Amino acid sequence: MWEELELSKHIHELFEKCSRLEKITKFVQRSTAKLRGLLFVKVMIFESIKNPMASLENYVQKCTDLDPQVEISSQGMHKRINIHAVELMETLFKQAIKSLVNTVKLELNILKEFTEVYILDSTSISLPEKLSKVFKGCGGSASEAIMKVQSLFAFLTGNYIALALRDGISSDISYAELTLQYLKKGSLLLFDLGYLSTKFLLEIVKRACYFICRYKFGTSLYLNSLKTGELEKLYLGQLLKKHIKIHFELNAILKSKEGKQINTRVVFIPVPEQTANLRRRKAIRNSKKKGHTPNKEALALLDWCIFLTNVSSDILNIEDIAQLYRLRWQIELSFKVWKSIFAIDKIHARKREERLLCEFYAKMIGIILFNFLCAPLRVETLIVLNRELSIFKAFAYFQEESFAFAKALCSYETLVQFLQKTYKNLMRFALKTKRKKRKTTLQLLMELHTPQNSGKRNQNTNLYLDFQRTYIKKVS
């Protein structure tokens, strides 16, 4: 009951801000205006949830359904979707990220050493060419207009800590440094090789945080020479060419341009031959698109998953690293929901810039709202029912009840009643089917560091200690 009360409070407070924001953004400039900010926002958000490809007529009908006293034509709605409407939706979007924050934390033994686990990733959306001045694309075979949505997701609490809309040509590395302000001391950050830079890793370590990321070809790694005491470059191609395909790790050093050093574990995990060949075909295809010849050594390294981390083996062993990195696919699943269900990538080329942006912000607010409601349920379904919440089933219910949700926002009391009913039904009808053969990422993580597995922790940690010493001697 307390969860529904707390959630209702934050949601109700967010939408109450519309009466102030409508004046700040100049969406309402006359006291006699019929279409107020709150009604406009509810129409845009909940009609976009119900019907991602909504027309002006759909918006007008939703206005009438929510407030019969408001009479507006399709032409009138067209005029109200202007630069002031865009500013209203954008401001509310930013407010939603700040205020709709879940505090119920997912407890997993494997993650107990970390204050939070962040996942950094992005997804790109092709836009009509007319938006190239707002969101510049790469051109060539790609679109002239591309929007890149950068996301920093807190896995344990289930919150989007940061969401940013950027040009398609903007680099991931440039955004990565902006996320440092959100990292809690003792937290773990997972990210893909697109964000990898020595400068970024140094800043993570400086903040007493941890990282796990994939190795990017061309990143120089070094070992301390036992003979000279100086750094000797580690040549991964030569190392792995002669190595049997079994997982192992090395302690290595990353060095910045300024000479600053980062001690890092390099974890090597072989992949099945079929997967390696698939990776190579994809790499060759991408290189041809860009007019490049793929590097032979880079292609050879695709036989392995190579990870860099500053987490000690006392906290996470090789198996833990491999399983934990799978969490990054949780954000990929979220992007799939954004596109397949919320349809954020379905944009009609004939629509005006203002309408395109209003609808996009409406969908993103809907995503934040949906995530805010589901985050506490992840914990409750596990504790009470030992089951996982299905995002797809939950959204199907959310979509079906979107009009009832919009109506429930009229008062705090009706919103509490709506959420009580919603939670009761989601606990019954929005759970994942139990799987024995193919376990989910969460199931695999829950099994790690359990009492029956605790005896295996040191087995992989010291497996290749002798190998590492031998390799260092050879380098020396």
SVG drawing of the C-alpha trace seen along z (x, -y; Angstrom):
<svg xmlns="http://www.w3.org/2000/svg" viewBox="-19 -37 85 64">
<polyline fill="none" stroke="black" stroke-width="0.4" points="0.0,0.0 2.8,-2.4 4.3,-2.0 1.1,-3.1 0.9,-6.1 4.5,-7.1 4.3,-6.6 1.0,-8.5 2.5,-11.4 5.4,-11.8 3.3,-11.3 0.6,-13.8 3.2,-16.4 4.8,-16.1 1.6,-16.7 0.6,-19.5 3.6,-21.4 1.9,-21.9 -0.1,-24.9 3.2,-26.7 5.1,-25.4 2.3,-26.5 3.1,-30.1 6.9,-29.8 7.0,-28.3 4.3,-30.6 2.1,-27.7 -0.8,-29.6 -0.7,-33.4 -4.3,-34.2 -6.3,-33.5 -9.3,-32.6 -7.5,-29.9 -9.5,-26.7 -6.7,-24.2 -4.6,-24.4 -1.1,-22.8 -2.3,-19.9 -4.9,-18.7 -2.5,-19.1 0.2,-17.1 -2.2,-14.3 -3.6,-14.1 -0.1,-14.0 1.4,-11.4 -1.5,-9.0 -2.7,-9.1 0.9,-8.4 0.9,-5.4 -2.4,-4.1 -1.8,-4.9 1.9,-5.7 0.9,-6.9 -1.9,-9.2 -3.4,-11.8 -4.7,-15.3 -8.2,-13.9 -7.1,-11.4 -5.8,-14.1 -8.9,-16.2 -11.1,-13.2 -9.0,-12.5 -9.4,-16.2 -13.2,-15.8 -13.0,-12.5 -11.0,-13.9 -12.8,-17.3 -16.1,-17.6 -16.1,-21.3 -13.1,-21.9 -14.0,-22.2 -11.1,-22.4 -10.8,-21.5 -8.0,-19.6 -6.9,-23.0 -6.9,-24.5 -4.8,-21.6 -2.4,-22.0 -1.8,-25.7 -1.3,-24.8 1.4,-22.4 4.1,-25.1 7.5,-26.1 5.9,-26.8 4.3,-23.4 7.7,-21.8 9.3,-23.8 6.5,-22.7 7.0,-19.0 10.8,-19.2 10.7,-20.9 8.2,-18.3 10.5,-15.5 13.5,-16.9 11.3,-17.2 10.1,-13.6 13.7,-12.3 14.5,-14.3 11.3,-13.6 10.2,-10.1 12.9,-8.2 12.4,-4.8 14.1,-4.1 13.3,-0.3 16.6,1.5 17.1,4.9 19.3,7.0 21.7,9.5 24.6,11.2 26.9,10.8 26.3,7.0 26.4,6.3 29.9,4.7 28.5,2.0 26.4,-1.0 24.8,-1.0 25.3,0.6 25.0,-1.8 24.6,-0.8 25.7,-3.4 24.4,-3.0 22.8,-4.7 20.3,-4.1 20.0,-6.0 16.8,-7.0 16.6,-8.1 14.6,-11.2 13.1,-13.0 15.7,-15.1 14.0,-18.3 15.3,-17.8 18.9,-17.7 19.5,-21.2 18.2,-20.1 19.7,-16.6 22.6,-16.2 23.2,-12.8 26.2,-11.2 25.1,-11.4 26.4,-9.0 24.5,-5.7 23.1,-6.9 20.3,-9.4 21.0,-13.2 19.1,-13.5 19.7,-11.2 18.9,-11.5 21.0,-9.7 19.4,-9.0 22.1,-8.6 21.0,-6.7 22.5,-6.1 20.4,-3.5 20.7,-2.5 20.0,1.3 19.6,1.8 16.9,-0.9 15.6,-0.7 15.9,-4.4 16.9,-6.4 19.5,-8.7 20.1,-10.6 18.6,-10.7 20.0,-13.1 19.1,-13.8 22.1,-14.4 23.2,-14.7 23.8,-11.4 27.3,-12.5 28.2,-13.1 30.6,-10.7 29.8,-8.4 33.0,-9.3 32.1,-13.0 28.8,-12.1 30.5,-9.6 32.4,-12.2 29.2,-14.1 27.8,-11.1 30.6,-11.2 28.7,-13.7 26.0,-11.0 28.2,-8.2 28.0,-7.3 31.2,-6.4 31.6,-2.6 29.3,-2.1 30.0,0.1 29.7,-1.2 29.1,1.1 29.6,-0.2 30.5,0.8 33.7,0.1 32.3,-3.0 32.7,-4.8 36.2,-3.5 38.9,-6.1 41.8,-6.1 40.7,-9.6 37.2,-8.3 38.6,-5.3 40.9,-7.6 38.0,-9.7 36.0,-6.7 38.9,-5.4 39.4,-9.0 35.8,-8.9 36.5,-5.6 34.2,-3.8 34.5,-0.6 34.2,0.3 33.7,3.3 33.9,2.7 34.9,4.5 38.4,4.1 38.6,1.9 41.1,2.9 44.1,0.5 44.0,-0.3 47.5,0.2 48.1,2.4 51.4,2.8 53.0,5.2 55.7,4.4 59.0,6.0 60.6,8.1 64.0,7.5 64.0,3.7 61.1,2.6 59.8,0.6 56.5,1.0 56.5,3.5 53.7,3.4 51.3,6.4 50.6,7.8 47.3,9.5 47.4,11.0 50.6,12.8 49.5,13.9 46.1,15.3 47.4,16.9 49.3,19.5 46.9,19.8 44.5,22.6 40.9,21.5 40.0,21.4 39.2,18.4 42.0,16.7 43.1,13.3 46.1,11.0 47.0,8.0 48.0,5.2 48.4,1.4 46.6,-1.3 48.6,-4.5 47.2,-7.9 48.9,-10.5 50.0,-12.4 51.7,-9.2 49.1,-8.4 48.5,-4.7 45.5,-2.5 46.0,1.0 43.4,3.2 42.5,6.9 42.2,8.1 39.7,11.0 39.8,13.4 36.8,15.6 36.6,17.7 33.5,17.6 32.0,20.5 33.4,20.8 30.0,20.0 29.7,16.8 33.3,15.8 32.6,16.3 29.4,14.3 31.3,11.5 33.9,11.5 31.3,11.4 29.7,8.4 33.0,6.6 33.9,7.2 30.5,5.9 30.8,2.8 34.4,2.1 33.3,2.4 30.5,-0.1 33.0,-2.6 35.5,-1.8 38.1,-0.3 40.0,3.0 39.4,4.9 42.5,5.5 43.6,9.1 44.6,9.0 41.3,7.3 39.4,10.1 41.5,12.7 40.7,11.2 36.9,11.8 37.5,15.4 37.4,13.9 35.4,11.7 38.0,9.4 37.0,7.3 38.8,4.6 38.0,4.0 39.4,2.5 37.3,4.8 39.5,7.2 39.2,10.9 38.3,11.1 35.0,9.4 34.3,10.8 35.9,13.8 36.0,14.5 32.6,16.1 31.1,13.2 32.6,10.7 31.0,12.6 27.6,12.8 27.6,9.3 28.3,7.8 25.2,9.5 23.3,6.8 24.2,4.4 21.7,6.3 19.0,5.1 19.3,1.6 19.2,3.1 15.9,4.8 14.6,1.4 15.6,-0.1 13.7,2.7 10.6,1.8 11.0,-1.9 11.0,-1.1 8.7,1.9 6.1,0.8 6.4,-2.9 7.4,-3.4 9.8,-6.2 11.4,-5.5 8.1,-5.7 8.1,-9.3 5.9,-10.5 8.0,-12.6 5.1,-15.0 4.7,-16.2 6.1,-19.6 9.2,-19.8 7.2,-21.0 4.8,-18.1 7.6,-15.6 9.4,-16.9 6.2,-17.2 5.3,-13.6 8.8,-12.3 9.0,-14.0 5.5,-12.7 6.6,-9.1 9.8,-9.6 7.7,-10.9 5.5,-7.8 8.6,-5.6 9.9,-7.3 6.4,-7.0 6.0,-3.3 9.5,-2.5 8.8,-4.4 5.7,-2.2 7.4,1.1 10.7,0.6 9.3,1.4 7.4,4.4 10.7,6.0 11.6,6.4 8.1,7.3 7.4,10.0 10.8,11.6 10.3,11.5 6.6,12.4 6.2,14.7 9.7,15.7 8.9,14.6 10.1,11.9 8.1,9.1 7.6,9.1 8.1,5.7 6.1,6.6 3.1,7.9 3.2,5.0 3.2,2.5 0.3,4.3 -1.7,3.6 -0.3,0.1 -1.4,-0.6 -4.9,0.9 -5.4,-1.2 -3.9,-4.5 -7.2,-6.4 -8.1,-5.3 -4.6,-6.5 -5.2,-9.9 -8.6,-10.3 -7.1,-9.1 -4.8,-12.1 -7.7,-14.4 -6.9,-13.9 -4.5,-12.2 -7.2,-9.9 -8.3,-8.5 -4.7,-8.0 -4.0,-5.9 -7.0,-3.8 -6.0,-3.3 -2.4,-2.3 -3.7,0.2 -5.8,1.9 -2.9,1.7 -0.4,3.3 -2.8,6.1 -3.4,6.9 0.3,6.7 1.2,9.1 -1.3,11.6 -1.1,11.1 2.4,9.5 4.8,12.1 7.4,14.0 6.8,17.6 9.2,19.8 12.1,21.2 14.2,24.1 16.4,24.7 17.1,21.1 17.5,19.0 17.2,15.2 20.0,12.9 18.5,12.2 18.2,15.9 21.9,16.4 23.0,13.5 20.9,14.8 22.6,18.1 26.1,16.6 27.6,16.3 25.0,18.6 26.3,20.8 26.4,23.9 28.6,21.9 30.8,20.1 33.4,22.9 34.0,22.4 35.0,18.8 38.8,19.2 38.9,22.0 39.0,19.6 40.7,16.7 44.1,18.4 43.8,20.8 46.1,18.8 48.4,17.2 51.3,19.4 50.6,18.6 50.7,14.9 54.1,15.2 55.4,17.3 54.2,14.7 55.8,11.8 59.1,13.7 59.0,14.2 58.3,10.5 61.2,9.6"/>
</svg>
